[in-house]
């Protein structure tokens, strides 16, 4: 009867190796999206664009400002003539973004505004722009590869050692190969009837 000691030691060694491999692959990633613990991105506040800020004009009513910028995130009873539009975004991993924008009213009319530089596009437009850039990059790469293949097909004739010029001829996949032509004896084509 065989001994159980070598099998159990092999089993333990195999399990230890499998656990080590799992631990190493589970905690690493080339994209940075896999990792423990998962960190959800946090977005708070109003996303205001340069286009929205360009709509502002001194003398606008509160309703007009609300239409242009959206409802304010912060209003205060103590500062009724001031609306704040903070924006804060913390991605799961990476640098936090913070922007502030404030408007002031005088006699229920917009008097002035101040704040950080605002982006020129909305977040969904940002993702679409990144996707379009990626697609253009892939299209350029595909065009370059196709051009290289076309250039390779247009190889000029090269002189042979005997001094005669030879052409590289590629076999058309729709036609039989020269070996098939010799076997059939008719050039590989059957006459039409």
C-alpha positions as a Python dict, from the first residue, in 0.01 Angstrom:
ca = {
    (1, 'X'): (0, 0, 0),
    (2, 'X'): (148, 341, -99),
    (3, 'X'): (240, 590, 168),
    (4, 'X'): (8, 889, 224),
    (5, 'X'): (285, 1122, 342),
    (6, 'X'): (421, 1212, -6),
    (7, 'X'): (70, 1274, -140),
    (8, 'X'): (-30, 1502, 148),
    (9, 'X'): (296, 1698, 125),
    (10, 'X'): (245, 1737, -251),
    (11, 'X'): (-112, 1842, -189),
    (12, 'X'): (-5, 2100, 71),
    (13, 'X'): (265, 2235, -160),
    (14, 'X'): (17, 2260, -450),
    (15, 'X'): (-242, 2437, -238),
    (16, 'X'): (19, 2679, -102),
    (17, 'X'): (137, 2755, -457),
    (18, 'X'): (-221, 2808, -577),
    (19, 'X'): (-297, 3039, -280),
    (20, 'X'): (20, 3240, -348),
    (21, 'X'): (-65, 3274, -719),
    (22, 'X'): (-421, 3384, -635),
    (23, 'X'): (-298, 3639, -382),
    (24, 'X'): (-50, 3789, -626),
    (25, 'X'): (-294, 3816, -918),
    (26, 'X'): (-591, 3936, -712),
    (27, 'X'): (-409, 4240, -575),
    (28, 'X'): (-244, 4368, -892),
    (29, 'X'): (-364, 4509, -1220),
    (30, 'X'): (-210, 4693, -1512),
    (31, 'X'): (-515, 4919, -1548),
    (32, 'X'): (-536, 5018, -1183),
    (33, 'X'): (-908, 4938, -1171),
    (34, 'X'): (-867, 4620, -972),
    (35, 'X'): (-761, 4649, -616),
    (36, 'X'): (-878, 4623, -266),
    (37, 'X'): (-1068, 4800, -133),
    (38, 'X'): (-1284, 4946, -407),
    (39, 'X'): (-1314, 5321, -385),
    (40, 'X'): (-1624, 5473, -540),
    (41, 'X'): (-1589, 5814, -703),
    (42, 'X'): (-1769, 6093, -517),
    (43, 'X'): (-1921, 6390, -702),
    (44, 'X'): (-2089, 6673, -515),
    (45, 'X'): (-2219, 7010, -619),
    (46, 'X'): (-2297, 7184, -947),
    (47, 'X'): (-2098, 7130, -1266),
    (48, 'X'): (-2090, 7472, -1431),
    (49, 'X'): (-1938, 7532, -1775),
    (50, 'X'): (-1784, 7841, -1935),
    (51, 'X'): (-2086, 7853, -2166),
    (52, 'X'): (-2319, 7888, -1868),
    (53, 'X'): (-2104, 8161, -1711),
    (54, 'X'): (-2108, 8349, -2044),
    (55, 'X'): (-2489, 8372, -2016),
    (56, 'X'): (-2464, 8585, -1701),
    (57, 'X'): (-2530, 8960, -1730),
    (58, 'X'): (-2546, 9224, -1461),
    (59, 'X'): (-2911, 9302, -1381),
    (60, 'X'): (-3049, 8949, -1436),
    (61, 'X'): (-3323, 8830, -1201),
    (62, 'X'): (-3276, 8536, -965),
    (63, 'X'): (-3491, 8318, -1191),
    (64, 'X'): (-3277, 8402, -1493),
    (65, 'X'): (-2961, 8314, -1299),
    (66, 'X'): (-3122, 7990, -1180),
    (67, 'X'): (-3206, 7909, -1542),
    (68, 'X'): (-2848, 7979, -1657),
    (69, 'X'): (-2657, 7807, -1375),
    (70, 'X'): (-2908, 7575, -1214),
    (71, 'X'): (-3026, 7577, -855),
    (72, 'X'): (-2756, 7687, -610),
    (73, 'X'): (-2603, 7422, -390),
    (74, 'X'): (-2563, 7658, -97),
    (75, 'X'): (-2796, 7935, 12),
    (76, 'X'): (-2793, 8098, 352),
    (77, 'X'): (-3053, 8287, 549),
    (78, 'X'): (-2771, 8505, 682),
    (79, 'X'): (-2646, 8580, 327),
    (80, 'X'): (-2965, 8597, 124),
    (81, 'X'): (-2798, 8803, -146),
    (82, 'X'): (-2537, 8534, -220),
    (83, 'X'): (-2560, 8198, -400),
    (84, 'X'): (-2272, 7951, -396),
    (85, 'X'): (-2210, 7684, -656),
    (86, 'X'): (-1931, 7461, -522),
    (87, 'X'): (-1820, 7151, -709),
    (88, 'X'): (-1613, 6872, -557),
    (89, 'X'): (-1509, 6546, -723),
    (90, 'X'): (-1295, 6271, -578),
    (91, 'X'): (-1224, 5985, -820),
    (92, 'X'): (-1180, 5638, -675),
    (93, 'X'): (-809, 5681, -719),
    (94, 'X'): (-639, 6005, -814),
    (95, 'X'): (-645, 6377, -750),
    (96, 'X'): (-954, 6551, -615),
    (97, 'X'): (-1103, 6842, -813),
    (98, 'X'): (-1260, 7140, -642),
    (99, 'X'): (-1414, 7448, -801),
    (100, 'X'): (-1612, 7735, -649),
    (101, 'X'): (-1841, 7987, -813),
    (102, 'X'): (-2042, 8255, -634),
    (103, 'X'): (-2301, 8507, -752),
    (104, 'X'): (-2416, 8815, -558),
    (105, 'X'): (-2747, 8997, -587),
    (106, 'X'): (-2835, 9355, -505),
    (107, 'X'): (-3207, 9440, -484),
    (108, 'X'): (-3299, 9100, -632),
    (109, 'X'): (-3078, 9165, -940),
    (110, 'X'): (-2744, 9007, -1028),
    (111, 'X'): (-2469, 9246, -919),
    (112, 'X'): (-2150, 9042, -974),
    (113, 'X'): (-2002, 8691, -987),
    (114, 'X'): (-1669, 8538, -909),
    (115, 'X'): (-1513, 8195, -910),
    (116, 'X'): (-1259, 7948, -1038),
    (117, 'X'): (-1211, 7881, -1408),
    (118, 'X'): (-1488, 7650, -1523),
    (119, 'X'): (-1452, 7369, -1779),
    (120, 'X'): (-1580, 7420, -2133),
    (121, 'X'): (-1776, 7093, -2150),
    (122, 'X'): (-2004, 6872, -1941),
    (123, 'X'): (-1877, 6539, -1796),
    (124, 'X'): (-2070, 6330, -2049),
    (125, 'X'): (-1917, 6538, -2328),
    (126, 'X'): (-1574, 6478, -2178),
    (127, 'X'): (-1623, 6101, -2203),
    (128, 'X'): (-1748, 6134, -2560),
    (129, 'X'): (-1445, 6349, -2649),
    (130, 'X'): (-1207, 6091, -2498),
    (131, 'X'): (-1384, 5812, -2688),
    (132, 'X'): (-1364, 6009, -3015),
    (133, 'X'): (-992, 6068, -2958),
    (134, 'X'): (-938, 5696, -2896),
    (135, 'X'): (-1130, 5604, -3214),
    (136, 'X'): (-933, 5857, -3423),
    (137, 'X'): (-607, 5713, -3285),
    (138, 'X'): (-717, 5359, -3376),
    (139, 'X'): (-825, 5474, -3724),
    (140, 'X'): (-485, 5637, -3786),
    (141, 'X'): (-311, 5318, -3674),
    (142, 'X'): (-532, 5105, -3903),
    (143, 'X'): (-466, 5338, -4198),
    (144, 'X'): (-92, 5323, -4132),
    (145, 'X'): (-94, 4943, -4124),
    (146, 'X'): (-300, 4927, -4446),
    (147, 'X'): (-61, 5172, -4615),
    (148, 'X'): (238, 4964, -4507),
    (149, 'X'): (72, 4651, -4647),
    (150, 'X'): (-8, 4830, -4974),
    (151, 'X'): (350, 4953, -5000),
    (152, 'X'): (474, 4599, -4943),
    (153, 'X'): (249, 4476, -5227),
    (154, 'X'): (400, 4734, -5465),
    (155, 'X'): (755, 4605, -5433),
    (156, 'X'): (969, 4709, -5731),
    (157, 'X'): (1139, 4445, -5936),
    (158, 'X'): (1473, 4339, -5797),
    (159, 'X'): (1771, 4240, -6007),
    (160, 'X'): (1867, 3875, -5979),
    (161, 'X'): (2229, 3762, -5951),
    (162, 'X'): (2225, 3684, -6326),
    (163, 'X'): (2151, 4049, -6402),
    (164, 'X'): (1793, 3984, -6515),
    (165, 'X'): (1508, 4157, -6351),
    (166, 'X'): (1259, 3942, -6158),
    (167, 'X'): (915, 4031, -6034),
    (168, 'X'): (760, 3896, -5720),
    (169, 'X'): (425, 3748, -5815),
    (170, 'X'): (173, 3662, -5550),
    (171, 'X'): (-65, 3372, -5592),
    (172, 'X'): (-431, 3468, -5630),
    (173, 'X'): (-627, 3262, -5375),
    (174, 'X'): (-916, 3222, -5623),
    (175, 'X'): (-695, 3045, -5878),
    (176, 'X'): (-544, 2699, -5833),
    (177, 'X'): (-182, 2681, -5730),
    (178, 'X'): (83, 2583, -5991),
    (179, 'X'): (106, 2240, -5830),
    (180, 'X'): (-267, 2185, -5882),
    (181, 'X'): (-236, 2298, -6245),
    (182, 'X'): (31, 2039, -6316),
    (183, 'X'): (-182, 1761, -6160),
    (184, 'X'): (-490, 1839, -6367),
    (185, 'X'): (-291, 1904, -6684),
    (186, 'X'): (-541, 2163, -6803),
    (187, 'X'): (-408, 2466, -6622),
    (188, 'X'): (-651, 2404, -6337),
    (189, 'X'): (-957, 2540, -6513),
    (190, 'X'): (-1243, 2325, -6629),
    (191, 'X'): (-1411, 2429, -6954),
    (192, 'X'): (-1757, 2576, -6919),
    (193, 'X'): (-2040, 2372, -7072),
}
